[in-house]
Amino acid sequence: MTESTTLLVFAHRDEASAFADVPHLVTGVGKVQGAVALAAALAEAPAEAPVGRVVVLGTAGVVGDGPDRLSLEDVVQVTRVVQHDFSLPSPEFEPAGEVLLPERTATIATGDVFVKDDAQRAHIAGLGAALVDMEAYAYASVCARFDVPLQLFKIPSDFADSATTDEDWDTIVFRKSAQLREFWDARLA
Protein backbone atom coordinates (compact mmCIF):
# COMPACT_ATOMS: atom_id res chain seq x y z
CA MET A 1 0.00 0.00 0.00
CA THR A 2 1.33 3.43 -0.92
CA GLU A 3 1.07 6.33 1.47
CA SER A 4 0.77 9.80 -0.03
CA THR A 5 2.60 12.80 1.32
CA THR A 6 1.93 16.51 1.67
CA LEU A 7 4.25 18.78 -0.29
CA LEU A 8 4.72 22.15 1.42
CA VAL A 9 5.58 24.88 -1.10
CA PHE A 10 6.89 28.44 -0.88
CA ALA A 11 7.82 30.78 -3.72
CA HIS A 12 10.59 32.72 -1.95
CA ARG A 13 13.16 31.38 0.51
CA ASP A 14 12.44 34.22 2.95
CA GLU A 15 8.77 33.18 3.12
CA ALA A 16 10.08 29.79 4.30
CA SER A 17 12.52 31.22 6.85
CA ALA A 18 10.48 30.01 9.85
CA PHE A 19 10.27 26.48 8.37
CA ALA A 20 13.92 25.39 8.45
CA ASP A 21 12.94 22.24 10.38
CA VAL A 22 10.02 21.32 8.07
CA PRO A 23 10.63 19.68 4.67
CA HIS A 24 9.49 22.05 1.91
CA LEU A 25 10.04 23.15 -1.67
CA VAL A 26 11.05 26.68 -2.63
CA THR A 27 10.12 27.17 -6.28
CA GLY A 28 11.43 30.62 -7.04
CA VAL A 29 9.42 33.73 -7.84
CA GLY A 30 7.09 34.05 -10.81
CA LYS A 31 4.77 31.85 -12.84
CA VAL A 32 7.44 30.09 -14.91
CA GLN A 33 9.71 29.21 -11.99
CA GLY A 34 6.72 28.22 -9.87
CA ALA A 35 5.25 25.95 -12.54
CA VAL A 36 8.50 24.28 -13.54
CA ALA A 37 9.68 23.57 -9.98
CA LEU A 38 6.31 22.27 -8.78
CA ALA A 39 5.78 20.11 -11.88
CA ALA A 40 9.24 18.61 -11.45
CA ALA A 41 8.60 17.85 -7.78
CA LEU A 42 5.28 16.15 -8.57
CA ALA A 43 6.72 14.18 -11.50
CA GLU A 44 9.75 13.05 -9.50
CA ALA A 45 7.86 11.99 -6.36
CA PRO A 46 8.58 8.33 -5.57
CA ALA A 47 5.85 5.83 -6.48
CA GLU A 48 5.79 4.51 -2.90
CA ALA A 49 5.09 8.03 -1.53
CA PRO A 50 3.32 10.09 -4.19
CA VAL A 51 2.28 13.64 -3.41
CA GLY A 52 -1.33 13.47 -2.27
CA ARG A 53 -1.71 17.16 -1.45
CA VAL A 54 0.14 20.40 -2.13
CA VAL A 55 -0.02 23.13 0.52
CA VAL A 56 1.26 26.55 -0.52
CA LEU A 57 2.09 29.13 2.12
CA GLY A 58 3.21 32.63 1.24
CA THR A 59 2.65 36.35 1.15
CA ALA A 60 0.35 38.40 -1.07
CA GLY A 61 -0.66 41.99 -1.59
CA VAL A 62 -4.16 43.18 -0.70
CA VAL A 63 -5.96 44.86 -3.61
CA GLY A 64 -9.52 45.05 -2.29
CA ASP A 65 -10.86 48.14 -0.55
CA GLY A 66 -13.89 49.01 1.52
CA PRO A 67 -15.42 47.33 4.55
CA ASP A 68 -14.41 43.83 3.36
CA ARG A 69 -10.74 44.77 2.94
CA LEU A 70 -8.51 41.98 4.21
CA SER A 71 -6.39 42.46 7.30
CA LEU A 72 -2.61 42.29 7.12
CA GLU A 73 -2.67 40.03 10.19
CA ASP A 74 -4.91 37.12 9.15
CA VAL A 75 -4.05 34.08 7.06
CA VAL A 76 -6.49 33.75 4.16
CA GLN A 77 -7.34 30.64 2.16
CA VAL A 78 -7.42 31.16 -1.59
CA THR A 79 -10.43 29.51 -3.22
CA ARG A 80 -10.24 31.03 -6.71
CA VAL A 81 -7.24 31.91 -8.89
CA VAL A 82 -7.11 34.17 -11.97
CA GLN A 83 -4.37 35.82 -14.05
CA HIS A 84 -4.13 39.60 -14.20
CA ASP A 85 -1.34 39.99 -16.75
CA PHE A 86 -2.63 37.79 -19.57
CA SER A 87 -4.60 39.52 -22.33
CA LEU A 88 -6.31 36.38 -23.70
CA PRO A 89 -9.05 34.46 -21.93
CA SER A 90 -7.58 31.86 -19.61
CA PRO A 91 -9.25 29.39 -17.28
CA GLU A 92 -9.92 30.27 -13.67
CA PHE A 93 -9.01 27.67 -11.09
CA GLU A 94 -10.70 26.72 -7.88
CA PRO A 95 -8.14 24.70 -5.91
CA ALA A 96 -9.49 21.23 -5.15
CA GLY A 97 -8.21 21.03 -1.57
CA GLU A 98 -10.37 21.13 1.54
CA VAL A 99 -11.44 24.60 2.69
CA LEU A 100 -10.16 25.01 6.25
CA LEU A 101 -10.90 28.72 6.65
CA PRO A 102 -14.44 29.22 5.31
CA GLU A 103 -14.68 32.52 7.18
CA ARG A 104 -11.54 33.87 5.45
CA THR A 105 -11.47 32.96 1.77
CA ALA A 106 -10.43 35.09 -1.19
CA THR A 107 -9.75 35.22 -4.90
CA ILE A 108 -6.14 35.87 -5.88
CA ALA A 109 -4.86 37.31 -9.16
CA THR A 110 -1.44 36.20 -10.36
CA GLY A 111 0.97 38.06 -12.61
CA ASP A 112 4.69 38.31 -13.20
CA VAL A 113 5.08 41.72 -11.62
CA PHE A 114 5.38 42.97 -8.03
CA VAL A 115 2.28 45.17 -7.85
CA LYS A 116 2.93 48.56 -6.30
CA ASP A 117 0.98 50.81 -8.64
CA ASP A 118 -2.48 52.18 -7.91
CA ALA A 119 -3.71 51.69 -11.50
CA GLN A 120 -2.58 48.04 -11.52
CA ARG A 121 -4.21 47.55 -8.14
CA ALA A 122 -7.54 48.93 -9.38
CA HIS A 123 -7.41 46.73 -12.50
CA ILE A 124 -6.76 43.63 -10.39
CA ALA A 125 -9.53 44.45 -7.93
CA GLY A 126 -11.81 44.85 -10.95
CA LEU A 127 -11.19 41.18 -11.77
CA GLY A 128 -12.85 40.27 -8.47
CA ALA A 129 -9.59 39.58 -6.68
CA ALA A 130 -8.86 40.60 -3.11
CA LEU A 131 -5.20 39.49 -3.25
CA VAL A 132 -2.34 39.54 -5.76
CA ASP A 133 0.79 37.38 -6.05
CA MET A 134 3.21 36.04 -8.65
CA GLU A 135 2.80 32.22 -8.47
CA ALA A 136 -0.65 30.99 -7.33
CA TYR A 137 -2.06 30.61 -10.85
CA ALA A 138 0.94 28.50 -11.87
CA TYR A 139 0.59 26.26 -8.81
CA ALA A 140 -3.14 25.81 -9.44
CA SER A 141 -2.57 25.00 -13.10
CA VAL A 142 0.11 22.40 -12.33
CA CYS A 143 -1.93 20.76 -9.56
CA ALA A 144 -4.97 20.58 -11.86
CA ARG A 145 -2.81 18.95 -14.56
CA PHE A 146 -1.43 16.39 -12.08
CA ASP A 147 -4.84 15.94 -10.41
CA VAL A 148 -3.38 16.74 -6.98
CA PRO A 149 -5.46 18.64 -4.40
CA LEU A 150 -4.11 22.11 -3.64
CA GLN A 151 -4.56 24.31 -0.60
CA LEU A 152 -3.30 27.90 -0.91
CA PHE A 153 -2.88 30.00 2.22
CA LYS A 154 -1.64 33.59 2.07
CA ILE A 155 -0.76 36.14 4.71
CA PRO A 156 -1.14 39.67 3.34
CA SER A 157 2.12 41.60 3.48
CA ASP A 158 1.11 44.97 2.03
CA PHE A 159 -1.64 46.86 0.21
CA ALA A 160 -0.04 46.59 -3.27
CA ASP A 161 -0.20 50.34 -3.73
CA SER A 162 2.17 53.17 -4.59
CA ALA A 163 3.35 53.31 -0.96
CA THR A 164 4.68 49.72 -1.22
CA THR A 165 8.31 49.11 -2.09
CA ASP A 166 10.39 46.00 -2.66
CA GLU A 167 12.37 46.99 0.42
CA ASP A 168 9.21 47.07 2.54
CA TRP A 169 8.45 43.48 1.55
CA ASP A 170 12.05 42.46 2.24
CA THR A 171 11.74 43.60 5.87
CA ILE A 172 8.16 42.39 6.44
CA VAL A 173 8.55 38.89 4.98
CA PHE A 174 10.37 37.40 8.00
CA ARG A 175 7.55 38.43 10.36
CA LYS A 176 5.04 37.03 7.87
CA SER A 177 6.94 33.73 7.77
CA ALA A 178 6.67 33.50 11.57
CA GLN A 179 2.90 34.13 11.32
CA LEU A 180 2.61 31.40 8.68
CA ARG A 181 4.51 29.03 10.97
CA GLU A 182 2.06 29.70 13.81
CA PHE A 183 -0.78 28.93 11.40
CA TRP A 184 0.96 25.76 10.15
CA ASP A 185 1.54 24.46 13.68
CA ALA A 186 -2.04 25.21 14.75
CA ARG A 187 -3.98 24.09 11.65
CA LEU A 188 -1.90 21.99 9.24
CA ALA A 189 1.02 20.17 10.89
Buried (B, 14 or more C-beta within 10 A) or exposed (E): EEEEBBBBBBBBEBBBBBBEEEEBBBBBBBBEBBBBBBBEBBEEBEEEEBBBBBBBBBBBBBBBEEEEEBEBEBBBBBBBBBBBBEEEEEEBBEBBBEEBBEEBBBBBBBBBEBBBBEEBBEBBBEBEBBBBBBBBBBBBBBBBEBEBBBBBBBBBBBBBBEEBEEEEBEEBBEEBBEBBBEBBEEEBE
